Amino acid sequence: MEAKIRARLDELRVHLQADGGDLEIVEVDGKKVKVRLKGACGCCPHATMTIKDGLQRILREEIDSEIEIDRVE
């Protein structure tokens, strides 16, 4: 499952990069994922929405409904 999560997040990074941001996968522990937002995404007021309503929703729909993504600084 970790490989699927990492691969899908890597594919989704292009959308963040298009807006001047990026993400770093800090840790994948089972269904818990920790990411660090970089660039424009790191200070964006919509960062929580990007993670929960974007990245987490996609991973839950495509890989496992219990995946949880948390942001770390």
N, C-alpha and C positions, 0 to 999 in steps of 0.2 A: 504494500500500500504506500509506503514512503516514496518509492520510486515513481509511482503514479502521481502522487501529490507534487513532488518536486518537478516532474516533467510538465504537468499542467500549469503550475505557477510560472515556470520558465516561459511557456507559450504566452501567458497573459501579461508578462512584463512589457511586451511591445506597446501595449495600450498605455501603460504608465509612462514609458519612455517617450511616447508621442506628445505627452503633456509636460515634458521636462523633468519627470521623476523616475523612480525605479524602486525596486524592492530587493531586499536581501533575505534569504531564508536563513534564520538564525538556528532553528531547531525543529525537527519533526519527531514527536514522541507519540507513537501510535496515531490517534486521531486528533492530537493537540499539535497545532502548528504555531510557531512564533516567527514573526516577520518584522523587519525594520524597514520603514519607508525612507527613501532618500530623495535628494533633490527637491523639486517643487512639491512632491507628495509629502515630504517630511514635515512641512510646516503648513500644509493645506488644512483649512477648517473642515473640509469634507473627508478627511482621511478615514474616520471611523466608518462613514458610509461606503467608502471605497473598499474597505476590508470586509465589513459585515454584509452589505447589500450587493457587493460585487464579487470579490474573490471567494469569500466563504460560501455564498449562495451557489456559485458555479461548482465549487468542489463538492458541495453537498448533493447537488443535482447529478453530477457526473461520476462521482467516486463513492462517497459514503455519506449518508444523511446525518451522521453524528460528528463530522469534522468540525473543529472549532479553531478559528484563527484569532490570535491575539497579537497586538502590536507591542513591541518592546522598543525602548529608546537606545 
